[in-house]
Amino acid sequence: MPRYSAADIQQIVLDTPIVPVFFHADVAYAQRILQACYEGGLRVFEFTNRGANAFEVFSALMPFVQENCPGMLLGIGTIYTAEDAERFIQAGADFVVQPCLTAEVAEVCRTHGTPWLPGTMTVGEVYQATKLGAAIVKIFPGNVVGPGFIKSLRGPMPTVPLMVTGGVEPTEDSLREWFAAGVNVVGMGSQLFKNVDDTQAFSQQISHLLEFVGTLKK
């Protein structure tokens, strides 16, 4: 049984609209970063399937989250195939993120009641994602399409939940630009994790960013 309903997961993501996008091959280090994100106020974490031992690390992170980070969603990103979607969902993934859009992954997620966040880059792909049941549509890469694309997309598609990943920086100016353009959620990878040796300072940075985004969404 999933830990949360699909509707609950979608709402948590929309309510905590910064999603860290992270991979590290060392379990202890990944746990440390995840804990710092949690202490900073984040309640959604995307671990990416980008290394040979990604499944093993993810499988170790899931019980860690359940024990140490109550209320934290742990999802899996960089999923291309139905087989990978299936095994990570069986390992407990709360949601599945793709860099692209594939109907077979959509079907696996639908079968399990797991929220599916496909990557899209065109109006046609966004529309297809909504027809295939996307909980939130990911716009990727954001640094290529830019905030102007989001503004234009909001004309014909004003209500589709959108998350942009790629090109979002952990600064007030960057967040203001993207949320003003019309995104609901931002995903941040390497830009967010540049200086994480001081986990207390990192948690404080996250807390500040979340507080700032809260002012933008009022």
N, C-alpha and C positions, 0 to 999 in steps of 0.2 A: 504493500500500500504506500502511495506517495505521502510524504510528510505534510504536504499542503495541497490544497486544491489548486487547479490551474488559475482560477479566478483570484484566489488569494495571492498567488505568486505574482501574477500580473500587477496587482494593486501594490504589493510591496516594492516592486521595481519602480513603479511610477511614483511612489511616495518617497523613495530614497534614490533620487535620479542620477547618482554617480556610480558607475560600475567599473571597478578595477579589472583590467584584463591582464592576466599574469601567468607566467610559467617559470618554474625553477625545478631542476632535477633533484634537489636535495629536500627531503621531506621536512626536516627540522627548520630549515630556512623558510620554506613555504608556509609552515605553521606560524612562524614568527611574524611574517608579513601579514598573513591573514588575521592574526590576533590584533596586530596594530591597526589594521583597517577597521576591525570590529570596534576597538576601543575609541576610534575616531568617529564612530557613529554610522559607518556603512553597514548595510544589512543585505547586500547583494555582492557576490564575488564570482567572477568568471575565471576559472582555471582553464588554460588552453591546452589542447591536445597537440603539442608541438615538439615533443621529445620522445625518444624511444621508450622511456619509462613513465610516460605521462599517466597511463592507466594505474600503475602501481602507486604513484604519488597521490593521484586523485583518490584512490581507494583508501589511502591512509589519512587523507584530509577529512573525509566524510565523518568518521567517528570523532575526530578531533573537534570538528564544528559542532556536532551534536552534544558533546560534553562541555565544551568551553565557550561556545558562541551561540547561546540560545536565540532563536529568531533569525539567524543568518541563513540566507539562501546560498547554496553552492551549486553553480551550474558549470557545464562544460562547453568550451568553445572550440573553434577550428575543427568542426565535424563535417566530413564530406560524404560518408557512406552510411547506409542503413545499418550495416553491421556495427560500426563504431557507435552510432546513436544507441543501438540496442544494448551494447555492453556497458556503456556509461550510465544509461538509465537504470540498468539492473544494479549498478554499483551505487545508485542513489542520487544521481544528478537531478537537481530540482528544475533545471531548464536546459535547453540545448540551443547553442548559438552556431550559426554557419557564416563563413565569409561569402558564401554564394547562396543560391536557392536550388534545392533539389527536391523533387516531389517524393522520392522514396524516404528521405529523412522526415519530411512532413508527415508521411503516413505512419512511420514508427512512433513519432511523437503523439500523433492523434490517437493511435491505438492504446498508448499508455497514459493518455491524459496529461502529458508533459508539455509545458509551454515551449513553443518553437519560435526562435528569433532568427529568421533567415537574413543573409546579407543581400542587399540590392543596390543598384546604381542607376536605374532608369525608371521612368514612370510606369512602363509596362511591367517591369519586375515587381515594383511595389504593388501594383494591382494584382498580379498573379499571386504574390505572397498573401494578400488578404483573402483571395479566393481559396487558397489552400489551407487557411486557418492559422496564419501567424498571430501569435499573441501580441507581439511588438515587432515592427519591421525595422531592421537594421539598415542604415545607410552607410555604405562602405565602398571605397575609402573617402572619408569626409574631407581630407585635405585636397582631393582631386575635384570633387563636385562643388565644395564650398557652401557657405551659408546661403548664397543666392539661390542654389538649387532647392533648398528647403523652403525658402520663401515662395518660390514659384510653385512648388508641389502643393503647398497649403491652399492654393486657389481651388484646384479641382478635388483635392483630398484633404479637407480641413480636419477630419476627426481620426485619421489613422494614427495610432500610437507609433512614434518614431524614436529610434535611438541612433545617434551618430557615433561612429568609431573611426579613429584615424584622423589625426590633425587637431584633436582637442587638447589644449594645453591646460595645466592646473593653475590658471591665472584668472583673475576676475574679468579681464578684458575678453579672453577667449570664451569663457562661460557665458558672459553677457551676450556676445555676438551670436552664439549658437542657440541659446534659449530665446533670444529676441527673434531669431529667424523662424522659430516654431518647433524645435525638437522638444520631446518630452523627457528624454534621458540621454546622457552622454556616457560613452565608454572611454576609458583612458588606460593606455598601456605604458610603454617605456617612458613617456613624458612624466608620468606620475611617480615612477619608481627610480628617479635619478639619484636621490639622496635619502636613502632609507636606513643607513647605519644607525642613526639616532631614531629609534622607533618612537620614542616619546614625542619628538619634534614632528615626526611623520604623522602621528595620530593627531597632533594639534593642527597640522596643515589641513588634513582631511576634514576635521571638525569645522575649521574656518571656511573651507570651500562649500561644505554642506549648508552652513549657515547663510553664506552668500547666495547660493542657489535658492534657498528658501525665500529670500527677499525678492528674487526675480519671478518666482512663481505665484506671488501673492496678487 
